Amino acid sequence: MSAYVKIKRSKNLRFKLISLMYLVFLMLSLIQIPTDWLASNAFIYPYLNYPKTSYDAEMIQVTAAKLKAIEPQMHVALGVDSITKAIKEPNAYAPTDMYFIKNGQAEPVFNALIDLKDWVNNVNTDSVITSNFAYLFEEDLKNGLQKNNLKSWQNWKWKHVPVTMAVNLFEEIKLRIDLLAAAVQPIDKNSSNEETSNVFNSQENPKLVLLSENGKLRIGETLKFHLYADSLVDLKIRKNNVVLENQHQFNSDTVLFKPTQSGNYTIDITGTRLHEVFDVNVVPASILSDKNSTLRIAYKGIQYKQSLPTGLNSASLYVNGLNKGKIESSKQLNFVPNQIGWNVLELKSANNVLLLDSIYVKPLPEPYVLIEDLPNFSISKKRLEQQTTLKLFATHPSFEKQTYQIESFEYEIPGTSINSDKVQGALFPVTEALKKSNVSYIIFSKLVIKQGNESKTLTEPIVVKIL
């Protein structure tokens, strides 16, 4: 038996291509990892909100200012929104190549680092800065910065780099500058995390870390806050200068505040080293939307159902200020709107508004009137003689069949001696006299249709042809 398996050249290339595609997939997956959770992490928060760097060395401050001046122009060229910081094409590398390489915008960044390098090596007398510069910019020095080779450095740093990664690389350069200014002793890459933290900070200041957005809160939402580098001694929650009990709970080192009434609250938190007071405006809850749509549509006379936030027990429903009684379920809003246009919905309990929202009520569209088993409104005389009734029904493709109900209609049979008459319900009787007559048309008119909680008369006749 052979000790080797021969693989065709074409298959070998195919395997390499598959491996490359897996590598690309992994890289794109890493780029798309969400980072919103970082701001709400009690351990990451102090680093994201670390005090601004104090630049003791003027040259380091000048370098940081140069990079800060370059950043807005870079964001515009790479498609980064100035307000939301969202990136138009995060995985595209063409904007990076165009800006940094083809348009030569890597050169100002490179020149700023060259000036800093020359200052560190020729002017600076602080051995800590010299040591840390060599450590922080080790890879840059190896790839063109040491020999002042712009082309080598820009191709290594920016060529074929996705926009998301390019933005992060630029932020990394700014971070290295700040670390260079903040370090008070040489950085040892073999030191522990605790030892490294002491290089930049001698004592952590206590902070009140909010783990969710404050300032405005809706009923049903939870405000989370955490005392960092401190211990909680006392916590008071006031509303109208009255201290409230049982309005919060503790989850490890985190305090959870979930209000049950709207209004202005004051939270007074005291730690062993920190004392802070802040206000929270609690507003009524809004209707939950399964489709995440702000516009909710209802139809006059049709029962409207909508999911509700939790914690709205024993509440009464008010529509445009009129009391519609208590809601049957704390999880679902269920009522029949009668007023076309915007309707204001309120859920109240003891004169406190728990929910405030609105829906837009439209009139029901006019239905289509059809006859069962007669899609073309025609029937042969032989088949008509086999019937006992013809069933009329009203329908619309956007609504359930039972939304429209035919209450009555009138019929006329021209060319025969059969008198016109009115029928209650939706069934037209096929009598023996009709079967024996020489009938050519049956005309249905004045159809009274119940739609929702009102009735409407259709004036347009329905004509059935007898073949």
Secondary structure as UniProt FT lines:
FT   HELIX           9..31
FT   HELIX           36..40
FT   TURN            42..44
FT   HELIX           45..48
FT   HELIX           58..78
FT   TURN            82..84
FT   TURN            90..91
FT   HELIX           94..96
FT   HELIX           97..102
FT   HELIX           106..122
FT   HELIX           127..136
FT   HELIX           138..140
FT   HELIX           141..145
FT   TURN            146..148
FT   HELIX           150..158
FT   TURN            159..160
FT   HELIX           163..182
FT   TURN            189..190
FT   HELIX           193..200
FT   STRAND          207..210
FT   STRAND          216..218
FT   TURN            219..220
FT   STRAND          223..228
FT   STRAND          232..239
FT   TURN            240..241
FT   STRAND          242..244
FT   STRAND          248..251
FT   TURN            252..253
FT   STRAND          254..257
FT   STRAND          263..271
FT   STRAND          275..283
FT   TURN            290..291
FT   STRAND          297..299
FT   TURN            300..301
FT   STRAND          304..307
FT   TURN            313..314
FT   STRAND          316..319
FT   TURN            320..321
FT   STRAND          322..326
FT   TURN            330..331
FT   STRAND          332..335
FT   STRAND          341..349
FT   TURN            350..351
FT   STRAND          352..362
FT   STRAND          368..371
FT   TURN            372..373
FT   TURN            375..376
FT   STRAND          378..379
FT   HELIX           381..385
FT   STRAND          389..395
FT   TURN            397..398
FT   HELIX           401..403
FT   STRAND          404..412
FT   TURN            414..415
FT   STRAND          421..424
FT   STRAND          427..429
FT   HELIX           432..436
FT   STRAND          441..451
FT   TURN            452..453
FT   STRAND          454..458
FT   STRAND          462..466
//
